[in-house]
Amino acid sequence: MKGVILAGGLGTRLHPLTKITNKHLLPIYDRPMIHYPLMTLVDAGVRDILIVTGGNHAGEFLRLLGNGREFGLDDIAYTYQEGEGGIADALSLASHFADGEKIVVILGDNIIEGDIRKPVDAFRAQPKGARLLLKKVPDPGRFGVPELRDGRIVSIEEKPKSPKSDYAVIGIYMYDARVFDIVSTLEPSARGELEITDVNNAYLERGELEHDILEGWWTDAGTFESLFRANQLVREKMIEKLTARIG
């Protein structure tokens, strides 16, 4: 299985911080934001990784990460997204890299407490389709929201005004090779973007969508409030580890 980190976009919600750098290079406690999704993939046993970036600071990823030796990788692949066409548009750039294999996709501002080994292993064993990770959140209307019935997802709505559950579809997605055929059929939403929720609903309509509930905390870091929260959560985690080591 291959891994794709989506780290493009202009990060306009974090201006003026992102006027001089890519959002995913901002610090989260003691390291750049991009380190966290990269470590999440590596910890799940994913060794072949592509980073999709864009904007005026794309070259800084190469300067920071190089060939990935710091993470135990032989190399890292990079590609460039022109403009802001949405998550699904960025994902389409990974078609050649995926080369017919299953992929696990993670948004570059998603930070988790634990790991995703179990869901990734479950998807490796899944014959076909897609697999999502869900997490209960206090503000589901900011995200794609699943409607759950008898332990199954029956619908997903993007940023609903009246959420049908208090779960969010977090920015970690697993797809088989047909995802690129699905993306090629999408039409831009009212926001002018190709929506990842439309991809997920396409798999749902085929009866090929599975999900897991993420263990431990999760946050994105795309707003000032969530960026601050991410720093707090990571700091608390590091202190807990240090205390346990000393004790």
N, C-alpha and C positions, 0 to 999 in steps of 0.2 A: 504494500500500500504506500502511496505517495502523499506528501503533505503540501498544502498551499496556504501561505499566510497572505492575507489581503491587507496591504499597508499603503494604499494610495490615498486619493482624496486630498482636499485642501485644508481640512480641519478648521473651517471658518467659525465654528462654535467656540473655538479656543483662541481666536484672535484677541490680543496681539501676539500671544506666544508663538503662534504658528506662522507669523509673517516672516520669521527668520529660520524656521526649521520645519521638518515634517512632524506632524503630531506624534507619530510612533517612535520618535527619537527623544521625546520629552522624558524627563526622569520620573520613575516610580520608585520612591525611596532611594535605594542605593545602586540602581542600574537603569539603563534606558528601557522604555516601555516595550520595544520590539523583542527584548530578551525573554520576556515572559511567555508569549505564545510559542516562540522558538523552543524554549525549554519544555513546554507542555507537549509538543510533538515529539521531541527527542525522548522524553520520559515515557512516552507511549510506544516507543520502539519504532518510530518513523524516522528513517535515515535519509530519504531522498526528498528534499524540500525546495520549493520554489517560493520566492518572495515577489509579490506583485506590488510595485510602488509607482509613484508618479509625482507630478509637481516639479518645483524648481530645485528640490533637494535630494533627488533620487540617488545621486552619487554618494551621498553621505552613508547610505546603508552599506555600500561596498567598503568604504573606509572603516566603518565600525565593525562589521561582521566578517569581512574578508571571505575566506573559503569555509568558515564554520569550524575550524580546528578547535577553537575554544570550547565548543559544544560536543566535541568528539566526532564531528562529521568530516568526510573527505572533501566535500565541496557543498556550496549552496548555489542554486540557480536563481537568476533575477530576470524579471521582465518589466516593461514600462506601460502603464495605462495613461493614455492621453485623455485629458478632461475628467469629468466626473459623471460616469454613466450608470452608477449604482453598483451594488455588490455583485449582481449576476453578470453585469458587463465585465467587471474585473475578473470574475471567475472564468469567463470565456477565454481569456488570454492564457489559461493553463491547459488548454486542449492538447496542444502538441506535447507539452511536458508530461501530461498524464499518460499519453500513449496507450490508451485502452485499459489502464489499471484503475482500481478503486482509489478514491482520494478522500482525505480528511482535510477540511477547510476550516481555518480559524481566522477570525477578524483580528487585526493587529493590535487592537486596544482591549482585548478580552483577557482578563486576569482571573485565575482560579486559585483556590486554596490547596486543593488536592491534585489529583491526576485523572486522566481519561483512559487509563489502560483497559479497564473492563469494557466500556462502551466500544472502544476501538477493536478489541479482541472479538466482541460480539458481532461487530460489523464485518470483520474478516470472515467469520463463519456464516454470515447472512448471504444467502444465494444471490440476491439481487436487490435493487431498490436503494432506499436512502434511510439514514438514521439521524435523528436530531437529539440534542440535549436540551432539557427544560429545567427551569429553576423558578421557585416561588419568589416573587418580588413584590415590594410595596407599591410600585408604579408601573404595572404591566402595559399601560397605554403608551409607553415610550417604545414598545417593541412589537414584534410579531407575537400574537397571543393565540394559543391553542384552545379550542373547545374540547374538553375531555368527556368521554362517556364510556363507562364500564372499562376504564383503564386504557382506552384507545383515543387517539386524536381523530376527531370527526371533521374539524375545520380549523383553519388558521387565518386570522385577520391581521393585517398590518396596521399598527398604531391606531387601534380602535378607540373611539370616544367612550364606548360602553363595553369594556372587556368582558368576555364570557368566562374567564377564569383569572386567577391571580398568578398564573404562570407565564413566563416569558420564554420564547424560543431564543436561547442565547446564541452567540456568534460562533458556534462550533457545529459544523455540518459534515455529514459523511455521505458520499454519493458513489454510485457505480458509473461506468463510462458513458451511459446514456444521458447524463446530465447536460452534456454539451449540445446534444440534439434538442433537448428541452429548451435550453437558453436561446438557441437559434430561432425558436418559434415565438419568443416573447415580444410583446409590444410595450413601449414605455408607459409607465403609470402617469397619473396626474402630476407627479413630481418630476416627470421627464426622465425617469430612471427605469432600468430593468430590475425588478424587485425579486429578491431571493425568496420571498414568501410565495410568489407565483411558481417558482421552481418547486418548492416544498409541496404546494397544493397539487401540482401536476403528479407528483409521486403518490400523494394521498388518493387522488382520483383513480390511480391504477391499483390501489390496494397494496402498495409496496413501501409504505412509510412506517418505520419503527421509531421508538424513542426510549430514552432513559432519563431519569431524574438525576441531575448532577449532585454529588455529595460535596459537602463543604461550601464555603461562600464563593460567590462569583460577582464580579463587577465589570462593567465596561469603563472606559476612561475618556469618553468623547465630549463631556461637558465639564465645566469648572467644578461642579459639585461632585460628579463621579470621579474626576481626576483626583480631587482631594480625598475622597473616600478610598480610592485605590491605594494611595500613599499610606493612609491610616491602617488599612487592613494588612498590607504587606509589612509595615513596621511592626504591628502587633504579632504577626506570624514569626518574624525574625527574632523578636524579643522572647517569644515562647520557646523557640528552638534553642536560643542561647541560654536561657534559664534552665531548660531541661538538660543541656549539656553540662552546665556548671553543677547542677544539683545531682 
